[in-house]
Amino acid sequence: MSARQYTHFIDGRFDASADAHVERKAPATGEVVARFASGQITDMDRAVAAARAAFDKGPWPSMSGMERAEILNKYADLVRDNFDRLVRIEVEEVGKPIRFARGDISGVVGLIRYAASLALQMAGTTYTNLGASKTAMIMREPVGVVGLITPWNFPALILSQKVPFALAAGCTVVVKPSEFTSGSALELAALATEAGVPAGVFNVVTGRGSVVGQHLTEHPGIDFISFTGSTQVGQTVIEASARNVVKTSMELGGKSANIVFADADLDAAVDGALMGVFFNNGECCVSGSRLFVEASIADEFVKRVAERSAQLKVGNPFDEDTDIGAMIDEKHFNKVLEFVRSGVDEGAILLTGGSAAKSGSGHFVEATIFDHVAPSMTIFKEEIFGPVLSVTRFDTVDEVIELANSSIYGLSNYVWSKNIDTVLTVTKRLKSGWVQANTIIDGAPQLPLTGVKGSGFGYEMGQAGFEEFTQLKTLFIHTGPRQPIFAR
């Protein structure tokens, strides 16, 4: 199989051949599956100029919501028509199991269709009760040229939590995807253009974050920056954007609590514990990597989770039966194993896993569970981003809320209980932007995702996520004779 060859996608077309490329080796096999252009500052300048011209002079921002919605729905149709190709790209470049990649691309279609519906609903507010001679309109307008930086773990899905909403609002975009997983961003840009999105509206520049990503965040032609990635990198993006006083939205790291009470549906909660940390190889910012179990059921519950974990299949992501695929690259693979070693060294009890999985030449880690994890331990505090679960027991509601909120992060948390009082009480006290009860890593395009504390700020998806790509303008009108202020 020959590797896919890509250049930048700028001003409605794939750009001229680049002088340098970034090779992407499949993390599951080590085989080169794609080559991406290694962008330079001049490439980013051209992309921003194209997006700027498309916003300032092009037809996209001035189209009716109906016109934009029709094009976005055609875009969704084309994504659906290219479903298998996009799934394959996700599996090859990310190393995730194919059944999860299918879910991602299905999610992309749903996000685009929902964003298309929002294009029809974009509206302002009118005030007619300010007095006989006074009327005010608050108009909602597209924010302008948007710089988007997307991560490697859900390259198509997270891009689609941003781009369709920006397009629905009338914005133009410049996307800098991860250099590991740029294929889907380029393919999606080409499909959007095929659907009728005008040239310059959807641009993609690939390459190193330290070069093109940094320049994007500092560029004076950008009006808004939306970033998804680590908290550390997010801090540098905020600092860079501050030089131009640019609005930002940050979806950053997480260390979610998955809380199981004794009155939960324990069969569902066991499956939820597995889903929470082993979904997408554990490379998920909303991973339920801290499992808190009420002490009265902990021994039996943890035993069941460990037994099920030992049965999970690790290996070839194209195998329909695979549960856990490969880590994104060798560096991250080694980092995850370092976390495992720290858990052992600091006194946590290793119940299962803990080693590199033997599956060909890829970077695979076994499903790993630690019990009796204390809040002082590294694996309790740090975002591991791999298939490693930390189990901590609790006795009271107050105790588990304090434990859950002790993290520097606040992206998502999960609660398992059949008592609605417990669910609502705990939800109100948890410091996170997202809480799910009796389900995990679930949701819908209509529901906004946000973080607090070190997990960032701003919204993705839902009406709130759409409004991130808009700004308000107030028009205050006086009609009829006006009483002079400085009359003589």
Secondary structure, DSSP 8 states (H G I E B T S, - for coil): ---EE---EETTEE-S--S-EEEEE-TTT--EEEEEE---HHHHHHHHHHHHHHHHTSSGGGS-HHHHHHHHHHHHHHHHHTHHHHHHHHHHHH---HHHHHHHHHHHHHHHHHHHHHHHH---EEE--S-TTEEEEEEEEE--EEEEE--SSSHHHHHHTTHHHHHHHT-EEEEE--SSS-HHHHHHHHHHHHHT--TTSEEE--S-IIIIIHHHHH-TT-SEEEEES-HHHHHHHHHHHHTTT-EEEEE-----EEEE-TTS-HHHHHHHHHHHHHGGGG--TT---EEEEEHHHHHHHHHHHHHHHHT--BS-TTSTT-SB---SSHHHHHHHHHHHHHHHHTT-EEEE--SB--STTS--B--EEEES--TTSHHHHS---SSEEEEEEESSHHHHHHHHHTSS--SEEEEE-S-HHHHHHHHHHS-SSEEEES--S---TTS-B---GGGEES-BSHHHHHHTTEEEEEEEEE-S----SS--
